[in-house]
Amino acid sequence: MNLQSIVNLEEAVIGHILTQNTNLSTAIRHLQSEMFSDSRLAVIYTIIDKIHKAGEETDILSVKESLLRENLLEKAGGSSYLLRLIGTQPTETNIKDAVRLLKNTYLKRKLTTALSGIITKAKDETEPLENLLAEANLLTEDIANESLSALHCTTMPPLMEKAVAKIENQQPLTGIPTGFPELDKLTSGWHPGELILLAAQPSTGKTTMALHIAKTAAKAGYQTVVYSPDMPSEQLADRWLQSELSAGTYGRTSISKSEMEEAYAIARNLSELPLYVNDCANIDTTQIYTSALIMQSKRKCNFIVIDSVQQCEADTNFYRQDREQEIEQIIRKIKAIAMELQIPIVLVSQLKRKPEQTSVAKPSLTDLQESVEQHADIIMLLYRSPSAKADGNLIIAKHRNGETDEIPFNYHD
């Protein structure tokens, strides 16, 4: 790859970030300013990194203003160069591939320089062989640790420091609150990268629970996105409002003035929650990923609820053999989204009702196909017993990082 091709690649990455602003998290995770061979682009990327870490939106205007404030605009090539960059886009490859190629090109340059130094020293007959081998090993190991394959690895000291801090600070709730105290005790909340499967037979209140979970997270300050391909956003709003109103208020033809005032007050409070609804019908996993990535780039996605997997589609290029295979593919992709974006995702699913089962029969993991079960970190099976005083029961049938149990619950904040 010649120098001009490298610069073109670097310009394409920066140009995409400045115009699209949807893949900034990918770039920040994989790139550093010294990886840009063009000093102008290194300066621009440094500013982009600062703006991103400050939680502000990154575009050409904010970058230009920051460069001016720090007297770096001329060093970054000036206004004309910035304008030229926004017309530059990756053509033969997507942005993820462009970022990967950019970093690999940098690492090859670094490896070439390091090995050139070793070769020069090796020509000196007075240089001990053992020293050369040790130095070569250290240099190549350092570069290998910077490669993309090692990027996501974390050493034990910082991991243990965080683990001990949790015990020292006695923080039972380390993740996003679930909305149910007993479930919080069992799971310590929802955590980054987790896929939580909420499954039940038809007409057992899966959507009600999913909306309660979403509302709880939003009330705790977490930016929550609800994907509802089966139910319009207006109906979700009705349900959220109804869940907050005094018993018996909703649905009556005659409502008192005080009850109406209560409704307005609750609606105002709910309007302030960081809740976002996408009710696109037949949404597929690629669309969910793209939408969530855009929301995350705007600091508006810490947590996702999807209701339900049966209403989602696999990628358009997925060859459908049967619906069970497609469902397994969808769940696998949604787990990958949780890992990629480092957020928890609650996914609602419908259990198959066996002929001998009644609507109040206690469900079990055997009601799920094995390929679906393996991708979830937590599986919660919801059912309602007519004899129970609680609103329902949750069977925590699988908990990858903790205990399983059965929890009666009520919808009380």
N, C-alpha and C positions, 0 to 999 in steps of 0.2 A: 504494500500500500504506500504510494508516494505521498510526499508532504502535502500537496494540494488536495489530494483525496481525503487525507486526515483532517485538514482544515474544513473542507466541505462537510464532512461528517459532524464535526464539532459545531459548526454553524447551524446545521440542520437540527441538532438536539436543542440548542439554545433557542432557535427560532420556534420550534414546536412548543417549548415551555412557555415562551412569551405570548404565544397566540392562543394555544389551546388551554393551558393552565389545568389540565386534567391528569397529567402524568408527573407532576412535580414530586410527589412522594416517592415514585420509582427512581427519579434522578437523584434526589437527596439521599436516598438509601444507598445508591451505588457509586456516586461520583464525588470527587473533591476538586477544588479549583486547580491544583497542581497537575491534574490529569489532562488539562487542555494545553496543547502545544502552542496555540496562539495566545499570547499574553493578553490581548484585548478580551478574548473570551474568558480567560481566567479571572479577570477583574469583574466582568459582568456576572459570572457564576457566583463569585464571592458575595456580590450584592444580592443576587437572587436567594442565596442560602440565608443571608441575614434577614431578609424580608419574610421568608418562609418561617424561620424560627421565631420571629416576632409575632406570628399568627396573622399577618396581614396578607391581603390578596396580591399575588404577583402578576403584573402585566407590564407592558412597555412603559406606561406612564409612571408607575411606582418605581420601576427600575431607573428610569431617567432622572426622576426627582432625587432618588437616593444617591446616584452618581454625582449629581450637581452639588448636593449638600456636602459630600465628602471630597469634592474637587477631583473627581476621578473620570469625569465624562470624556475629557480629551484622551486620557490613558486608555479608555475603553473604545476608542475609535471615533468618538463624536456622535452627534445625533443622526447623521446620514448613515453611519454603519449600523446603528440600532434599527433604523427603518429598513435597511437592507435585510437584516436578519429575520424580520417578521414575514418576509416573503419566501423564506427558506424552509422547506419541509422535507422530511425523509421521504424518498420516492420509492426505492426498490425494497424497502424493509419497513417494519413498523417501529414505533418509538422504543419499545422494549429491546428489540434487536439492535437498534442504533446505539442505545445506552450501553448494552453489553459489548458491542464491537468497539465503542470508544474506549471503554475501560481496558479491554483486552489489548488494544493497540498501545495504550499507555504502558501497560505492564510489560509488553514486549520491548518497548523503548528502554524501560528501566532495566530489564534483564540484559539487553544488549550492552548498555553502558556498564553494568556491573561486571559482566563477563569480559568486556574489553579491558577493564582494570585488572582483572585476574590474569588475563593473557599477558598483559604488559609486565606484571610482576613475575609471571612464570618464566619470562625470558631472562630474568636476572638469576644467574646461576648461584648467587649467594643466598637467595631466598629459600628457607626450609620448605620442603614439600608439605610437611604436616600443617604449617601455618596457612599455606595456600589452600589446602583441602578444607581446613576448618573455616576459613574466610568464605570460600565458595559455597560451602554448606549453609552458613548463616545467611548469606545474601539470597540464595535461591529459596531458602525456607521463608525468609521475610516476604519475598515476592509471592510465594505460593499462598501465604496467609492473607494476602490482599486480593486474591482471585475471587471470582464470584462464587465458586464452589464452597469457599470457606467463610464467605461474608456473613452468613446467618448463624455461624457458630459463636457461642458465648462461653468464656472460660468460667471455671467454678467459683473463683473468689467473689465476683459481683453477684452471682446467683445465690451463694451462701449468705452474703451480706444482707440481701433482700429477705431471704428466708428467716434469718435470725431476727431481723427488724420486725417482722410480722409477729413473732412470738414475744419479743421484748415489749412491743407496743400494745400487745393484746388486742389485735384487730380481727375479730371473728369475721367481719364483712370486708373482704379484700377486693370484691368485684362490684358489679352493678347490682343493686338490690332487686330481689325477685318479686317483691310484693307480698310475700308470705313469710312470717318470722321463722317458722319451723324449717322451711325450705332454705332460708338464709343460713340457719345454723348448720344444715347438712352440706350445703354447697359453698358457703362463704360468698354467694353471689355469682353472677355470670362473669367469665373471664375472657381476655383477648384470645382469639383463635378457636374458641369453643363452638361446637355445633350442638345445640340443645333441641332434641326432637320431642315435640309435644303431640302425642297421638291418642286417639280415642275413637270409639264407634260413632256413627252419625247421631246428631241431635243430643250431644252430651255437654255442650257448652265450650267447645274448643276455642271458638272465636272470642267468646266473652273472656276466657282466661288469657288469650293472646293479647287482647286489647288492654286488659288489666296490667299485664306484664309490661307492655309498651308505655302505658301511662305512668306506672311506678318509676320506670327508668327516667322518663322525661321530668317527672317531679323532683327527682334527685339531681337534675341538672345535666343528664346525659342526652346528647343530640341523637334522637331516635327516629329511624326511618321505617315506616310500615309499608310493605308491599302487599297489596290486596287485589289480586287479579279477579277475584270472584265477587267482591262487594264494593260498590261505589263509595267514594270518599265521604259523600253526604250521609250515607248510612252509618259509617264508622263514627262520624261526628255526633249523630243522634245517639249512638250507643254510649259514647264517652260522656255526653251530657246526661243521659238517663242514669248512668251509674253513679253520678254525683248528686242527683236530685233526691229530695225526701221521698220516702216510699209512698207510692200511690199518686204522685204528682203527674207523672208522664202518661200521656194517652187519654186523659180526661177531657171532656168537651168544655168543662167549666173550671177555670183556674182563677184563684183569688189574686188580688194585687200583690200580697206579700209573697205568694208562691212565684209570681211572675218576676218580682224583684230578685228573688233567690235565683231563678233561672238565669237572669241577666248577669248577676254577680258571678255565678259559677262559669258561665260562658266566657266572661272576661278573663277569669283565672286560667281556664283551659286554653284560651287564645294565646296566652303568654308562654305556654309550654313549648320547648324545642322539639315539637313533633311534626313530622313530615310524612305525607301519604302519597304513594304512587299506586293508582288503581288501574294501571294499564292492563287490559285483558290479554290473555295468552302470552304473557311476558316470558322470555326465555332467560337462561342463566347468563348468557353473554350480556344481555340488556341489563340484568340486575347488577352484574359486575361493573359495567360502564357507568350506570346511574350512581351506584354507591361510591365509585372512585371519584366521580365529579363532586358528589356531596361531601366526601371526605376532604377533597382539595379545598373546599370552601369552609372547612371546620364544622360541618353539619352532619357528621355521621360517626357516632361512637358505638352504635348498637342497631341491630336490624331485627325486625320481626317479619316473617313471611307466612301468609295465610292464603293458600296452603300449597303444599307440594303437588297435589293432584291438579291444581289449576295452572301450574307452571309448565313450560315446555323446555325440552333439551335444546342444545345449540342447533341452529338451522342445518348445519352440516352433519348432524348425527343421524346415522342410518337407523331408522326405527325397525326393530324386529318384533318386539312386543312391548306393551306398556310397562310391564314390570322392569324390563331392562332399561327403559327410558327413565323411570322413576329412580332407579339405582344411579344412573348417570347424572341426574339432576342433583341428588343428594351429595354425590361425590364432588360435583362442581361447587355446590354451595359451601361444603366444608373447605374446599380450596380457597374460596373467596374469604371465609373467616380467617384463614391462616395468612393469606396475602395481605389483607387490610388490617390484620391484628385487632379484630373486634369480635365480640360474641354474636351469634345469630341464633334466634329461636325460630324453628321451622315447624309449622303445624302440619300434621298428617292424619289421614283417616284410616282407621283400622278396618280390616275386612271382618264383617260379622259372619260368624259361622252359623249354619242352619240351626244348630241346637242352642245357640246363645240368645239370651233375652237382652233387652236394651240396658239392663242394669247388671249384666254379668261382669264379673271382675276380669279385666283383660290381662294378658301376659305377653312376654316377649315372643312367644310362639305365634302370636297374631301378626307379627312383622316378618317380612322376608329377611333372611340372614344377610343378604348383600346390603340391605338398607341399614340394618343394625350396626354393622361393623364401622360405618363412617361417623356415627354420632358419639360425642363424648358423654352426653347425658341423655337418657331416654326417660321421659315422664309419661305415664299412662293415666289418663283421666277417666274417672267413672263416678257415677252418682248412685248411692244406695237409698232407696225410699225410706228406710228405717233410720238413717243417720240424721243427726241434728245439724251437721255441718253442710255447707253449700256443695261440697263434693270431696272426693278423695284423690290424692295423687300418689301413684305408685312410682317411686324412683327405681326403675327396673335395671338401669345401668348407670353407673357413675365411675367414669374412668379414673378419677382422682380422689375418690372417697367412698363412703358407705352408701348402701341402698336402704330404703325404708318405705313405709307407707304413711302418708301425712294427710290427715283431715284438714280442710281449709275453709275459710270464710273470706268474702270479699270486703274486708275492713282495712282501711288505711292505717 
